[in-house]
Amino acid sequence: MKILVCISHVPDTTSKINFTEGDSKFDTNGVQFVINPNDEFGLTRAMWFKEKQGASVDVVSVGGAETEPTLRKALAIGADAAIRVNTIPTDGFSTAKQLAKVVENGSYDLVIAGRESIDYNGGMVPGMVAALTKANFVNNCIGLDVEGTNVTVSREIDGGKEIVSTSFPLIIGGQKGIVEESDLRIPNMRGIMMARKKPLTIVDPIDTSAGTVSIKFEKPEAKGAVTLVSPDNIDELVSLLHNEAKVI
């Protein structure tokens, strides 16, 4: 089984976010970047297939040279090889086109992507890649098992989960549940040293035209002050709810 894991290079959620050029571009200064959490869940599941079923695992990311430390971390976790498409991802469709070309050139059986990245939360790339490559697609994946050519996938739906039977070639949009946070792997020294020797291939992009343009970003408005009321002072609580909050 040949697996490709799509890796997004995203800001750590603890980073302070700012924008430049009239709030039209994200300011990367002072921001720490990590593997997108949904992608890391998928990578961890791919490692299970490598260890238990002898699968080969490649990782791919669309971006400039600044994404290479993130790819090296994926290699240190256990991936066999990395691919970087040398272009800045401008929107979901342009990213999907780049990934689809890598998928076709590599003849992968299984492509694992996160259902969405935590930076723009578009949630569109895995489905677009599946459409472009004419592969089967299951989104919101919380369980994945492979027996020969038979694939069983669990996906999250409103109020429960759905069990889907499908086959290769297959693209999934994974999330927490495909593995748990406790299953995530921290690269050890041996893995870090081995990652330096593993191949990281840089490929030229295909058509880089974007279908959308970001006009402006806005931060959420600051939350109002909180008024603390003693649990013994019910009269004050009622007064505040009636006169200030106007909910009663």
C-alpha positions in Angstrom: 0.0 0.0 0.0 1.4 3.4 -1.0 0.2 6.3 1.2 0.5 10.0 0.7 -0.1 12.3 3.7 -0.9 16.0 2.9 0.8 18.3 5.4 -0.3 21.9 6.0 2.3 24.4 7.5 0.1 26.4 9.9 0.6 28.8 12.8 0.7 27.4 16.3 -2.6 28.4 18.0 -0.7 30.0 20.8 0.9 32.6 18.4 -0.3 36.2 18.4 -1.8 36.9 15.0 -1.4 40.2 13.1 -1.9 41.4 9.5 0.0 43.6 7.1 -0.6 45.6 3.9 -3.9 47.1 5.0 -5.0 43.9 6.8 -4.9 42.0 3.5 -2.0 39.6 4.3 -1.0 37.5 7.2 2.1 38.7 9.1 4.4 35.7 9.7 7.0 37.6 11.8 7.4 36.0 15.2 5.0 33.2 14.5 5.8 29.6 15.2 4.6 27.1 12.6 3.5 23.5 13.2 2.0 20.5 11.4 -1.7 21.1 11.0 -3.3 19.1 13.8 -5.8 17.3 11.6 -2.9 16.3 9.3 -0.9 15.1 12.2 -3.7 12.7 13.2 -3.6 11.3 9.7 0.1 11.0 9.7 0.0 9.0 12.9 -2.5 6.6 11.4 -0.3 6.3 8.3 2.6 5.3 10.6 0.4 2.5 12.0 -0.2 1.1 8.5 3.6 1.4 7.8 4.5 -0.6 10.9 1.6 -3.2 10.9 1.1 -3.7 7.1 4.3 -2.6 5.5 2.9 0.5 3.8 5.2 3.2 2.4 4.4 6.7 3.5 5.3 9.9 1.7 4.3 13.4 2.9 3.7 16.5 0.7 3.2 20.2 1.3 2.6 23.2 -0.9 4.8 26.1 0.1 8.1 27.8 0.1 11.4 26.8 1.7 9.9 27.9 5.1 7.8 24.8 5.2 10.7 22.4 5.1 11.2 22.2 8.9 7.6 21.1 9.1 8.2 18.4 6.5 11.4 17.3 8.3 9.4 16.9 11.5 7.0 14.6 9.5 10.1 12.6 8.3 11.4 12.4 11.9 8.0 11.0 13.0 8.5 8.2 10.5 7.5 9.2 6.9 9.8 7.7 4.2 10.1 10.7 1.9 8.8 14.3 1.5 7.7 16.3 -1.4 7.5 20.1 -1.5 5.6 21.9 -4.3 7.5 25.1 -4.7 4.8 27.7 -4.7 2.9 29.7 -2.1 -0.6 28.3 -1.6 -3.0 31.1 -2.5 -6.4 29.5 -2.2 -8.0 26.0 -1.8 -8.3 25.3 -5.5 -4.8 26.2 -6.5 -3.5 24.1 -3.6 -5.7 21.2 -4.7 -4.4 21.4 -8.2 -0.8 21.1 -7.0 -1.6 18.1 -4.7 -3.6 16.4 -7.4 -0.6 16.4 -9.8 1.6 14.9 -7.1 -1.1 12.2 -6.4 -1.3 11.3 -10.1 2.5 11.2 -10.6 2.9 9.0 -7.5 0.1 6.5 -8.2 -0.9 6.5 -4.5 -3.5 4.1 -3.2 -4.4 6.1 -0.2 -4.2 9.9 0.3 -4.7 11.1 3.9 -5.4 14.8 4.4 -6.8 16.7 7.3 -10.5 17.7 6.8 -9.4 21.3 7.2 -6.4 23.4 8.2 -6.6 25.5 11.4 -5.4 28.7 9.7 -8.1 29.4 7.1 -10.5 26.5 7.9 -11.6 26.2 4.3 -12.3 22.5 4.4 -12.3 22.2 0.6 -8.9 20.8 -0.4 -9.4 17.0 0.1 -12.7 17.0 -1.8 -11.2 19.0 -4.7 -8.2 16.7 -4.9 -10.6 13.7 -5.1 -12.6 15.3 -7.8 -9.5 16.2 -9.8 -8.0 12.7 -9.5 -11.4 10.8 -9.8 -10.7 9.0 -6.6 -13.2 7.8 -3.9 -13.6 10.4 -1.1 -14.7 10.2 2.5 -14.7 13.3 4.7 -14.8 13.8 8.5 -13.0 10.5 8.9 -12.7 9.2 12.5 -11.8 5.6 11.7 -9.8 3.8 8.9 -9.1 0.1 8.5 -7.6 -1.7 5.5 -7.8 -5.4 4.7 -6.3 -6.2 1.3 -8.2 -4.1 -1.2 -11.2 -3.6 1.1 -11.4 -0.3 3.1 -13.7 0.4 6.0 -14.1 4.1 7.0 -16.0 5.6 9.9 -17.1 9.2 9.4 -18.6 11.7 11.9 -22.1 12.8 11.1 -24.7 14.8 13.1 -25.7 12.8 16.1 -23.5 9.8 15.5 -21.2 8.1 12.9 -21.5 6.4 9.6 -19.6 3.3 8.5 -18.6 3.3 4.8 -17.1 0.5 2.7 -15.0 1.6 -0.2 -11.9 0.8 -2.2 -8.7 2.3 -3.6 -7.8 4.8 -4.9 -9.1 6.7 -1.8 -8.8 10.2 -0.4 -9.9 10.9 3.1 -10.4 14.1 5.1 -9.3 13.0 8.6 -9.7 14.5 12.0 -9.3 13.6 15.7 -10.7 10.1 16.2 -8.8 8.5 13.4 -6.2 8.4 16.2 -6.4 10.1 19.6 -4.2 12.8 20.9 -2.5 10.3 23.2 -1.4 8.4 20.1 0.5 11.4 18.5 4.3 10.9 18.3 7.1 13.2 19.4 10.2 12.8 17.2 13.0 11.3 19.1 16.7 11.9 18.6 17.1 8.8 16.3 14.2 9.9 14.2 15.5 13.5 13.9 18.9 12.2 12.8 17.4 9.8 10.3 15.2 12.5 8.9 18.3 14.5 7.7 19.1 11.6 5.4 15.6 11.0 4.0 14.8 12.5 0.5 13.0 15.8 0.4 12.1 16.4 -3.3 11.2 19.9 -4.5 8.9 20.0 -7.6 7.8 22.9 -9.7 4.2 23.9 -9.6 1.7 23.6 -12.4 -0.8 26.4 -13.1 -0.7 28.7 -10.1 -3.6 31.0 -10.9 -6.0 31.5 -8.0 -9.7 31.6 -8.1 -10.1 33.9 -5.1 -8.3 36.9 -3.5 -8.3 37.8 0.1 -9.5 41.4 0.4 -9.2 42.0 4.2 -8.8 40.1 7.5 -10.4 41.2 10.7 -9.8 40.1 14.2 -12.7 39.3 16.5 -13.9 42.2 18.6 -12.5 42.3 22.1 -14.9 40.8 24.7 -16.6 43.1 27.2 -15.7 43.2 30.8 -17.0 40.5 33.1 -19.0 41.4 36.2 -18.6 39.1 39.1 -21.6 38.6 41.4 -21.5 36.9 44.8 -23.6 33.8 44.9 -25.2 35.1 48.0 -26.3 38.4 46.3 -29.3 37.2 44.2 -30.9 40.7 44.1 -27.9 42.2 42.4 -27.8 39.4 39.9 -31.4 39.9 39.0 -30.9 43.6 38.7 -28.0 43.2 36.4 -29.8 40.7 34.2 -32.8 43.0 34.0 -31.2 46.5 33.7 -27.9 45.8 31.9 -28.1 42.5 30.1 -31.9 43.0 29.5 -32.5 39.3 29.3 -35.3 39.2 31.9 
